[in-house]
Each structure stands twice: as structure tokens, then as C-alpha cells.
Amino acid sequence: MGGYRGARALVAELADARLSGAVCVGCAPFFDEVVPGESSEARIDRVTVAERLCSACPVRAACDAVAAELGREAVGVWAGRMCGEKGQGR
């Protein structure tokens, strides 16, 4: 199991070192903007789970900062909220 933790840290560092330790690493598609074939109800449930995971994340503030820096490129759930949706400003 120690190798898995190392892989999670490596993936986070490849994205942005500030996100190392994020609870979302390895949990896609919970945090994705769109999952093909997903019903509206399933999407609401999935995004709710993602938002709950974010609420306890130790790097939530850094995630919010990275999402702000990415602007429109930040899609999916970031720092506990959906980003990149049609009509949603950031």
C-alpha cells in the first residue's frame, strides 16, 4: 500500500506541487465535469460526493488558488465547487 501513496503524491506533483496530498488524486471521475452517458440524477450524486471529499481536503485553499490561476481551463470540481460549466464565471 505504501507504493500507492507514493504514486498519488507523484501524480499530484505532476499537476502542481501545491496539490500534493489532495484527497481527489486517483478518484476520477468523481471530479470530472462530464461523464459520458451519466444521467442528471447520477451527476448530482457524483458531484455531491466530490464536494464532500473536498470539504475535508488538506489542500483545499491551494486547490482554490490553482483553479483561479487556471481560469477557464479549470473544469470539474475544484476546491469544493464545479468549475468550467457553461455560463459559470470564475
C-alpha positions as CSV (number, residue, x, y, z in Angstrom):
1,M,0.0,0.0,0.0
2,G,3.0,2.3,0.5
3,G,3.6,2.3,-3.2
4,Y,0.1,3.6,-3.8
5,R,0.6,6.6,-1.6
6,G,3.8,7.3,-3.4
7,A,2.1,7.2,-6.8
8,R,-0.6,9.6,-5.5
9,A,2.0,12.1,-4.4
10,L,3.8,11.8,-7.8
11,V,0.6,12.4,-9.8
12,A,-0.3,15.4,-7.7
13,E,3.2,16.9,-8.1
14,L,3.0,16.4,-11.9
15,A,-0.2,18.6,-11.8
16,D,1.0,21.2,-9.3
17,A,3.2,20.7,-6.3
18,R,0.7,22.6,-4.1
19,L,-1.8,19.9,-4.7
20,S,0.3,17.1,-3.2
21,G,-1.8,15.4,-0.5
22,A,-5.1,16.2,-2.2
23,V,-7.9,13.7,-1.5
24,C,-9.1,13.8,-5.1
25,V,-5.9,12.2,-6.5
26,G,-6.9,8.9,-8.1
27,C,-10.6,9.5,-7.5
28,A,-11.6,10.4,-11.1
29,P,-14.3,10.5,-12.4
30,F,-15.9,12.0,-9.3
31,F,-14.3,15.3,-10.0
32,D,-14.8,15.4,-13.8
33,E,-17.1,18.0,-15.4
34,V,-18.8,15.4,-17.6
35,V,-19.1,11.6,-17.5
36,P,-20.4,10.3,-20.8
37,G,-23.8,8.6,-20.5
38,E,-24.4,9.8,-17.0
39,S,-28.0,10.8,-16.0
40,S,-28.7,14.1,-14.4
41,E,-29.5,12.4,-11.1
42,A,-26.3,10.4,-11.2
43,R,-24.3,13.6,-12.0
44,I,-25.8,15.4,-9.0
45,D,-24.9,12.4,-6.7
46,R,-21.4,12.2,-8.1
47,V,-20.7,15.9,-7.8
48,T,-22.1,15.9,-4.2
49,V,-19.7,13.2,-3.3
50,A,-16.8,15.2,-4.8
51,E,-17.8,18.3,-3.0
52,R,-17.9,16.4,0.3
53,L,-14.5,15.0,-0.3
54,C,-13.2,18.5,-0.9
55,S,-14.6,19.8,2.3
56,A,-12.1,17.7,4.3
57,C,-9.2,18.1,1.9
58,P,-6.0,19.4,3.5
59,V,-5.0,21.4,0.3
60,R,-8.4,23.0,-0.4
61,A,-7.1,26.5,-0.2
62,A,-4.2,25.7,-2.6
63,C,-6.7,24.0,-4.9
64,D,-8.8,27.1,-5.0
65,A,-5.7,29.2,-5.8
66,V,-4.7,26.8,-8.6
67,A,-8.2,26.8,-10.1
68,A,-8.2,30.6,-10.0
69,E,-4.9,30.7,-11.9
70,L,-6.2,28.2,-14.4
71,G,-9.3,30.2,-15.0
72,R,-11.5,28.7,-17.7
73,E,-9.1,25.7,-18.0
74,A,-10.2,24.5,-14.6
75,V,-13.1,22.2,-15.3
76,G,-14.8,19.8,-13.0
77,V,-14.9,20.0,-9.2
78,W,-12.1,22.2,-7.7
79,A,-12.0,23.2,-4.1
80,G,-15.5,22.0,-3.5
81,R,-17.3,23.7,-6.4
82,M,-17.9,23.0,-10.0
83,C,-15.7,25.0,-12.4
84,G,-15.9,25.4,-16.1
85,E,-19.6,24.8,-16.6
86,K,-21.3,26.6,-19.4
87,G,-22.4,30.1,-18.2
88,Q,-20.4,29.9,-14.9
89,G,-17.8,32.6,-14.4
90,R,-14.7,32.3,-12.3
